[in-house]
């Protein structure tokens, strides 16, 4: 069984407001049962097309008997909030030179696992089955290292005057917050919406639903509910929905503000409370990814 190495470099697409992220990705792979000596790819990655990560680019498959050139297309899906395993598939086609003159084509499919994702450096591993018309089938195991650039997010504003809160709103918000606190420690479950397990948006929907307030199911939908208010730490109200982006693109995480600079959310470690402060060991991670505030319960 012959181990052969692949190096691919992907330059991410910049400039489109809908993408809101750009960067570079490098992956190194070992190919098994293949006649190829190397595979080099350079292209663009579009990281924020809903749950999909799309990559397109040029390929060079090198071997002792000649080179193969072509184009490739990759599609990876983020299958759930907090879920690190993702399916990935690709298509490729092109032409050859030397002893392998002629066209070639093929596809690949497999799974990846993200050890770390978000802004800055990321690391993932992928395993794929490759079916190529020339030279044939192969199995690839790859390590992907990425660095993404985010557009600067202005820091939360401070110094705004406090809001006048109606007694009825205070009582309702306190009940919503308490419903979330009552399930503290519940494990994270992708798609979970009850006390057996929650994902981040499932927890928020559960807390509001216990008091007859309907909010959408998915985090990206909860990021549009109610009214948008400023990211102002002095005017946050209990019951406000805090929205976060772990990749610099669409909203991927939500939490419920509970007061005193703290919010409750369901992350990979289950339902827990974090402090929204830049210098907090845990909360600082979310502070840097804090995108906005949605107010479902009117202040007045």
C-alpha positions as CSV (number, residue, x, y, z in Angstrom):
1,X,0.0,0.0,0.0
2,X,1.7,3.2,-1.2
3,X,1.5,6.4,0.7
4,X,1.5,9.5,-1.5
5,X,1.2,13.1,-0.3
6,X,-1.0,15.8,-1.5
7,X,-0.6,19.6,-0.8
8,X,-3.5,21.9,-1.6
9,X,-3.8,25.6,-0.9
10,X,-7.1,27.4,-1.1
11,X,-7.4,31.3,-1.2
12,X,-10.9,32.3,0.1
13,X,-13.1,34.7,-1.8
14,X,-13.2,38.3,-0.5
15,X,-15.3,41.3,-0.9
16,X,-18.9,40.0,-1.1
17,X,-20.9,41.4,1.8
18,X,-22.9,38.2,2.2
19,X,-19.7,36.2,2.8
20,X,-18.2,38.4,5.5
21,X,-15.1,36.3,5.8
22,X,-11.9,35.6,3.8
23,X,-8.7,33.8,4.4
24,X,-6.5,30.9,3.3
25,X,-6.7,27.2,3.8
26,X,-3.9,24.6,3.4
27,X,-4.4,20.8,3.6
28,X,-1.9,18.0,3.5
29,X,-3.2,14.5,2.6
30,X,-1.9,11.0,2.2
31,X,-3.3,9.0,-0.7
32,X,-3.4,5.2,-0.6
33,X,-3.4,2.7,-3.6
34,X,-2.7,5.4,-6.2
35,X,-0.2,6.0,-8.9
36,X,-0.1,9.8,-8.2
37,X,3.0,11.4,-6.7
38,X,1.3,14.7,-5.7
39,X,-1.8,16.8,-6.0
40,X,-1.7,20.6,-5.8
41,X,-4.9,22.7,-5.9
42,X,-5.3,26.5,-5.8
43,X,-8.8,28.1,-5.7
44,X,-11.4,30.1,-3.8
45,X,-13.5,29.1,-0.8
46,X,-16.9,30.7,-0.1
47,X,-17.4,30.1,3.6
48,X,-20.9,31.5,4.2
49,X,-23.4,30.0,1.8
50,X,-25.9,28.9,4.5
51,X,-24.5,25.7,6.1
52,X,-22.3,25.1,3.0
53,X,-18.6,25.7,2.4
54,X,-18.0,25.7,-1.3
55,X,-14.5,25.6,-2.9
56,X,-13.6,25.9,-6.5
57,X,-10.2,26.0,-8.1
58,X,-7.5,24.5,-10.3
59,X,-5.8,21.1,-9.8
60,X,-2.5,19.6,-10.7
61,X,-2.0,15.9,-10.3
62,X,1.7,15.0,-10.6
63,X,3.2,11.6,-11.3
64,X,6.4,10.1,-12.7
65,X,4.7,9.3,-16.0
66,X,3.2,12.8,-16.6
67,X,1.0,15.5,-15.1
68,X,-2.7,15.9,-15.0
69,X,-4.3,19.4,-14.9
70,X,-7.9,20.3,-14.3
71,X,-10.5,22.1,-12.2
72,X,-12.2,20.9,-9.0
73,X,-15.3,21.7,-6.9
74,X,-15.8,20.9,-3.2
75,X,-18.9,21.1,-1.0
76,X,-18.8,20.7,2.8
77,X,-21.9,21.0,5.0
78,X,-22.0,22.1,8.6
79,X,-24.7,19.7,9.8
80,X,-25.6,21.4,13.1
81,X,-24.7,24.0,15.6
82,X,-21.8,22.7,17.7
83,X,-21.4,19.5,15.7
84,X,-17.8,19.2,14.5
85,X,-18.3,16.3,12.1
86,X,-19.2,17.4,8.5
87,X,-19.8,15.5,5.2
88,X,-17.7,16.6,2.3
89,X,-17.8,15.8,-1.5
90,X,-16.0,16.9,-4.6
91,X,-15.9,16.8,-8.4
92,X,-12.9,17.2,-10.6
93,X,-12.0,16.9,-14.3
94,X,-9.2,17.9,-16.7
95,X,-6.6,16.7,-19.1
96,X,-3.2,15.0,-19.0
97,X,0.2,15.3,-20.5
98,X,3.2,13.0,-21.2
99,X,2.3,9.3,-20.9
100,X,-1.1,10.2,-19.4
101,X,-2.3,12.4,-22.3
102,X,-6.1,12.7,-22.5
103,X,-8.9,13.7,-20.3
104,X,-9.7,12.5,-16.7
105,X,-12.5,13.0,-14.3
106,X,-13.7,11.8,-11.0
107,X,-15.4,12.5,-7.7
108,X,-14.7,12.1,-4.0
109,X,-16.8,11.8,-0.8
110,X,-16.1,11.4,2.9
111,X,-16.2,13.0,6.3
112,X,-14.3,15.7,8.1
113,X,-13.8,16.5,11.8
114,X,-13.1,20.1,13.0
115,X,-10.8,20.2,16.0
116,X,-11.1,24.0,16.1
117,X,-13.1,26.4,14.1
118,X,-14.0,30.1,14.3
119,X,-12.0,33.2,13.6
120,X,-8.3,32.9,13.3
121,X,-6.6,29.5,13.0
122,X,-8.7,26.4,12.4
123,X,-7.8,22.7,12.1
124,X,-9.7,19.8,10.6
125,X,-9.1,16.3,9.4
126,X,-10.8,14.7,6.4
127,X,-11.0,11.2,5.0
128,X,-12.3,10.6,1.5
129,X,-12.8,7.9,-1.1
130,X,-11.7,9.1,-4.5
131,X,-12.9,7.6,-7.8
132,X,-10.8,8.8,-10.7
133,X,-11.0,7.7,-14.3
134,X,-7.3,7.9,-14.6
135,X,-5.4,6.5,-12.6
136,X,-8.3,4.9,-10.6
137,X,-9.5,4.7,-7.0
138,X,-7.7,6.1,-4.0
139,X,-8.3,6.8,-0.3
140,X,-7.2,10.2,1.0
141,X,-6.6,11.3,4.6
142,X,-6.0,15.0,5.0
143,X,-5.2,17.6,7.6
144,X,-6.6,21.1,6.8
145,X,-5.2,24.2,8.5
146,X,-7.1,27.4,7.8
147,X,-6.8,31.1,8.7
148,X,-9.8,33.4,8.1
149,X,-9.9,37.1,8.3
150,X,-13.0,38.8,9.7
151,X,-14.1,42.4,8.9
152,X,-13.6,44.4,12.1
153,X,-16.6,44.5,14.4
154,X,-17.0,47.8,16.3
155,X,-16.7,47.3,20.1
156,X,-20.0,47.4,22.1
157,X,-21.0,50.9,22.9
158,X,-21.1,52.1,26.5
159,X,-22.5,55.0,28.4
160,X,-26.1,54.8,27.1
161,X,-28.8,55.9,29.5
162,X,-30.8,53.1,31.2
163,X,-34.2,52.2,29.8
164,X,-37.5,52.4,31.7
165,X,-38.8,48.9,32.1
166,X,-42.4,48.1,32.6
167,X,-43.3,45.8,35.6
168,X,-45.0,43.3,33.3
169,X,-42.0,43.0,31.1
170,X,-39.7,42.5,34.1
171,X,-41.9,39.7,35.4
172,X,-42.1,37.9,32.0
173,X,-38.3,38.3,31.4
174,X,-37.5,36.9,34.8
175,X,-39.7,33.9,34.1
176,X,-38.0,33.3,30.7
177,X,-34.5,33.5,32.3
178,X,-35.5,31.2,35.2
179,X,-36.8,28.6,32.7
180,X,-33.3,28.6,31.1
181,X,-31.6,28.5,34.5
182,X,-33.7,25.5,35.6
183,X,-32.1,23.3,33.0
184,X,-28.5,24.3,33.8
185,X,-26.1,21.4,33.2
186,X,-28.3,19.7,30.6
187,X,-26.0,18.2,27.9
188,X,-25.6,19.6,24.4
189,X,-27.6,17.6,21.9
190,X,-27.7,18.8,18.2
191,X,-31.4,19.5,17.4
192,X,-32.3,19.2,21.1
193,X,-35.3,21.2,22.3
194,X,-36.2,19.7,25.7
195,X,-34.6,18.8,29.1
196,X,-33.0,15.6,27.5
197,X,-30.6,17.9,25.7
198,X,-30.5,21.3,24.0
199,X,-28.6,23.0,21.2
200,X,-28.1,26.7,21.5
201,X,-31.3,27.8,19.6
202,X,-33.3,25.0,21.2
203,X,-32.6,26.3,24.6
204,X,-33.7,29.8,23.7
205,X,-36.8,28.6,22.0
206,X,-37.6,26.4,25.1
207,X,-37.2,29.2,27.6
208,X,-39.5,31.6,25.7
209,X,-41.9,28.8,24.8
210,X,-42.5,28.0,28.5
211,X,-44.1,31.4,28.8
212,X,-46.1,31.5,25.6
213,X,-43.6,33.5,23.6
214,X,-42.9,32.0,20.1
215,X,-39.5,32.3,18.6
216,X,-38.1,30.6,15.5
217,X,-36.2,27.3,15.8
218,X,-32.8,28.0,14.2
219,X,-30.1,30.5,15.4
220,X,-29.9,32.3,12.1
221,X,-33.7,32.8,12.3
222,X,-33.6,34.0,15.9
223,X,-31.1,36.6,14.8
224,X,-33.9,38.3,12.9
225,X,-36.7,38.0,15.5
226,X,-38.0,41.0,17.5
227,X,-36.1,44.3,17.1
228,X,-32.4,44.9,16.7
229,X,-30.8,46.9,19.5
230,X,-27.3,48.2,20.0
231,X,-24.6,46.0,21.3
232,X,-24.5,48.1,24.5
233,X,-23.5,46.4,27.7
234,X,-25.2,49.0,29.8
235,X,-28.6,48.7,28.2
236,X,-28.8,44.9,27.8
237,X,-32.0,43.6,29.4
238,X,-32.7,40.1,30.8
239,X,-34.4,38.1,28.0
240,X,-32.5,39.7,25.2
241,X,-31.1,37.2,22.6
242,X,-27.4,37.6,22.0
243,X,-26.1,36.5,18.6
244,X,-22.6,35.2,17.8
245,X,-20.7,34.2,14.7
246,X,-17.9,31.6,15.1
247,X,-16.7,31.9,11.5
248,X,-17.2,35.6,10.7
249,X,-20.1,34.7,8.5
250,X,-23.7,34.0,9.3
251,X,-25.0,33.7,12.9
252,X,-24.0,30.3,14.3
253,X,-24.7,30.6,18.1
254,X,-27.2,32.3,20.3
255,X,-27.5,32.9,24.0
256,X,-30.0,34.5,26.5
257,X,-28.9,37.5,28.5
258,X,-29.8,37.0,32.2
259,X,-28.4,40.2,33.7
260,X,-25.3,41.4,35.5
261,X,-23.1,40.9,32.4
262,X,-23.9,37.2,32.1
263,X,-25.8,35.0,29.6
264,X,-26.9,31.4,29.5
265,X,-26.4,29.3,26.5
266,X,-25.9,25.7,25.3
267,X,-22.5,25.0,23.9
268,X,-20.4,21.8,23.5
269,X,-20.2,21.6,27.3
270,X,-23.9,21.8,27.8
271,X,-26.2,24.5,29.3
272,X,-24.0,26.9,31.2
273,X,-23.6,30.6,32.2
274,X,-20.8,32.7,30.7
275,X,-19.8,36.2,31.4
276,X,-19.7,38.7,28.6
277,X,-16.4,40.3,29.2
278,X,-13.3,40.6,27.0
279,X,-11.0,39.6,29.8
280,X,-13.0,36.6,31.0
281,X,-11.2,33.2,30.3
282,X,-14.4,31.8,28.9
283,X,-16.6,34.7,28.1
284,X,-13.8,36.5,26.2
285,X,-14.2,33.9,23.4
286,X,-17.8,34.9,23.0
287,X,-17.2,38.6,23.4
288,X,-14.9,38.6,20.3
289,X,-17.6,36.8,18.4
290,X,-20.6,38.8,19.6
291,X,-22.5,40.2,16.6
292,X,-25.7,41.6,17.9
293,X,-28.8,41.8,20.2
294,X,-32.4,40.9,19.4
295,X,-35.1,42.1,21.8
296,X,-38.2,39.9,21.7
297,X,-39.8,41.4,24.8
298,X,-40.5,45.1,24.4
299,X,-38.9,47.3,27.1
300,X,-42.1,49.3,27.7
